[in-house]
Amino acid sequence: KPVIFFWRQQRFDAATWAAIRTAVDPDRNAWWIAEGLDLSYLDVFDGLHLYSIAWADNPAAELNKWPPRIQKVENRLGVDKLWVATVMPGYNDLKLGRADSFVRARNNGEFYRQTWNAARASKPDMLIITSFNEWLEGTQIEPSATYGNFYLDLTRQLVQENNAALPGNDRVAELPAQPKTAQKEKQNVPPPASAAETERSLNATGIYTIQPGDTLYAIAFAFDVPLHTILQTNNIAADDILSVGQSLFIPALEDKSPPRKVFPFSREHNIPR
């Protein structure tokens, strides 16, 4: 059945989520997976995941803390719950201007391999990768100018190693050796423009108009302006919802170079495409 991952569900307490789930998924036709460290949400949600493990000094030790914690919840409720372990290639959010920004070095794939091994050792019900294209936090594994296909190739290798140690029903779906492009070529239809190709420009008074797919982080990165400066100048909060056509004033900088093309993928502030 469908699996739905939630981020920042802490905006509402467990009782509120219980009412929401009763209204929208009364028959429990989907798996609901909460994010974060608060086990109380397992009273409503079916499982728990940590979106990031990069903050942990010892990811293996941190991941191994969670199965017994979730087991205690299962014993209390008398219901099975899912432990979803996270693997990451690294982390770098210095461009976002956060007060607590930090870097977790990739070390030529070694951190990725370490988190894979740690996640597998925690015997999870499910394993997830953070992330495919979260460029603004430096966790992407998709092809890039810096790494090429290295992380996709390493992912394939790690999946194969994982599957070799598991019975058939527990194996992860493996990536194909080569992308299946033949069908797309036959259709002769150009692919949609990538979010990386989003063009951003200011009018003469420094006003930027929100486009589909924009995020506050992506805008700040594109114009090389600290996020907190944009928030203060426009009297908005980091969790405000953007809308297409909305105007933002971008403070002028001495560097007049054109805005950068970025991948505006973030868990925060996304607006519909």
N, C-alpha and C positions, 0 to 999 in steps of 0.2 A: 504494500500500500504506500501512498505518498509519504515522504519524509519532509517536514518543515522545520528549518532551523531558525530560531529566534535570536536576535541580538538586542541587547538593552531592554529585555523584558522587565528589568528592575524598575522601570518607570511606573509599573503597577504592582501591587502586592499580589500574593498568591490567591487571595480570596477573589480579587477582581478578575484574575485570569481564569479562575474556576467558573465564574459567571460567563465570561466570554466564551470559554470552550463549550459550556453547556448550550450556549446559543448557536454556535457555528459548527461544532463537531460533536453533537450529543452522542453519536454512536461510535465515537473513537475510530473513525475511518482513516485517520492519518496518524503518523508518529509525530509528536510535538517534542522538539529537542530544545531545551533551555541553554543559555550561555552564562558562564560565570561561576562564582564560588559559593553561591547561596543554595544549600541543599533543600531549603524549604519549598522551592519551586517544584521539586519532584512530587509534591502532593498533587500537583495538577499535570505537570509535563511528564512525558514518557522516558526522557533521558536527559543527560547533561553533557555539554562539551565546553572546553576552554578555547575560545577563538584564538588566543595567543598563548604560547608557552615560552616565548622568547625572553620574557621578563625573569624567568626562573634561573637562579644560579646553577642549579642542577636539574635540567628537565627530566631526566630519568627518575630521580627521587621524587619530584613533584608529581609526575604522572602516576607513579606507583602508589601514591597516597589515596587516589580516588576510588579504585575498586572496593576496598573495604568500607569506605565511607558510604558508597552507594549500596553496598550489601546491608549496612545497618538500616538504611531507609527501606529496603526491600523487606527486611525482617519486621520492621515496624508496621508497614502497610500491608504486608502479605501479597505484594504485587511485584512482578519483575520490572526492573528499570534498566535502561541502557546506559552503558558507559561508552562515550565516544571520544577516542584519543586523537590528539592533534599532532601533526608533523609540520615543520616549517623549514624553509631553506635559510632563513636569516631574518633580519628586521632592521629598518632604518627609516625613521620618520623625522629626521632633522629638518627637512624642508617645510614641515607643517607648522613650525613655530610654537609647538606645544611646550609648556613649562617643564614637562617631564620627558621630553624627547630623548631617545637613546638609540644605540646601534648594537645589534647582535651580528657579528661578522659571519659571513658565509663560509669562509675558510675553504674555498675551492670545493664546496659540496660536503665538507665534513660535518657541519652542523646539521645539514639535512639528513645525512646518514645517521647521525647520533639520535636525532629525534624520531626517525623511523624505527630504529632498534628499540628505543625507549618505549615508544607507543606499542609496538608489538609485544614487548615484555610485560606490559600492563594487562594483557589479555582482554582487549576491548571488544565490545559488541560491534563496533563500527570504527573505521579509521578515516579521518578527513585530512585534507591538505589545505593549509593556509599559506599562500593562496595561489590561484591561477593568474590573476591580473590585478592584485591590489598594489599597483605601482607606487602610490603615494606613501605607503608604509614599507616599501622595499621588500615585499614578501612574494613577488611574482615568480612563477616558474615558466610562464609562456615564453616563446622565443623572443630574443632581444638582441640589440646591437652589441651589448656587453657580453652576454653569455651564450649567444646563439641558441642551439637546441640542447645545450648541456644538461639543463635540469629536466627536460622532458626525457632525455635518454637515461638519466640517472633514475628518474621515477620508474621507467620501464624496468630497469635492472632491479630496483628495490621491490617492486611488485612481484617480479618473478622469484626473487629470493623469499619473499613472504609466502607466496603460494606453494613453493617447494616444501615448506614445513607444515602445510595445512591440508586437511582432507578436502575433497572436491567441493562440498557445499559451503565451506568457509572461505573459499578463495576470492580474491579481488579480481574484478574484470581487468584484463591486461590491455595495454595500449597496442594498437596495430603497429607493425614495423614501419609502414608508410601510410600517410594520409590517403583516404579514398577520395580522389579528386576527379575521377573519370566522369562521374555522373554530372558534376557541376560544369565540367568543360563542355559536355554535350548540350547542356541547356543554353550555353553561350549567353548567360545573363550576368552582368557585372555585379559583384558583391556590394552590399550596402557600405557606405562610407564608415570607416572605423572611427571610434571615438577619439583615437589619437590624432585624427585629421581635423578635429574641431578648430576652426579659425576664430580667434578672439581679437577684438579691436575696440578701442575707445573712441567716443566722439570728441569733438573739440574741447568740451568742458570736462573731460575725464569720466564720463558716464559709460558704464558697461551695461548692456542689456542681456539678461539671463537667457541662455539658449537651452534647448532640450538636452538632457544628460548632464548639465552643469552641476558642480558641487562647490561649496565654499572653499574647500581645500584645493580643488583643481584650479579655481580662479586665482587664489592666492599664489599658487605655484606658478601658474602661467605668467602672471605679471610680476613675479618675484617681489611680492609685497607680503610682509608678515600677516598671518591670518588675524591676529588680535588687532592690528591696525585697521583692517577692513571692517571688523566688527565694531570697533569704537567709532570710526568715522561715520558708519551708517546706522549707528544705534540699534544694532541687532545682536542676537545671541547666537552662540555656536550651534544650538539645536533648533533654530528657527527653520521653517520650511520655505524653500525657494519656489517661485512660480515662473513659468516661461513668460518673458516680457517684462519682468520686474527689473528696475533700474538700481544699480549700485554705483556709488562714487568710489573710484580707485585713486588713492592719493598719488600725486606725481612723485617720481623719483628722478634723481640726476641721470641715471642710466636710461636712455630713451630707446634701447634696443627693442625690437618687436617682441610680442608675447610668445612664450614657448608653446609648442604643441605638446600636450600631455595626455595621459590616459585618465580621464575623470571618473575612475571607478573608486567608490568609497562606500563603506557601510553607512556613512552619515550624509544627510542632506541631499540624497539623490532625488531628482524630480523625474517624472515620466518622460520617456522618449516619444 
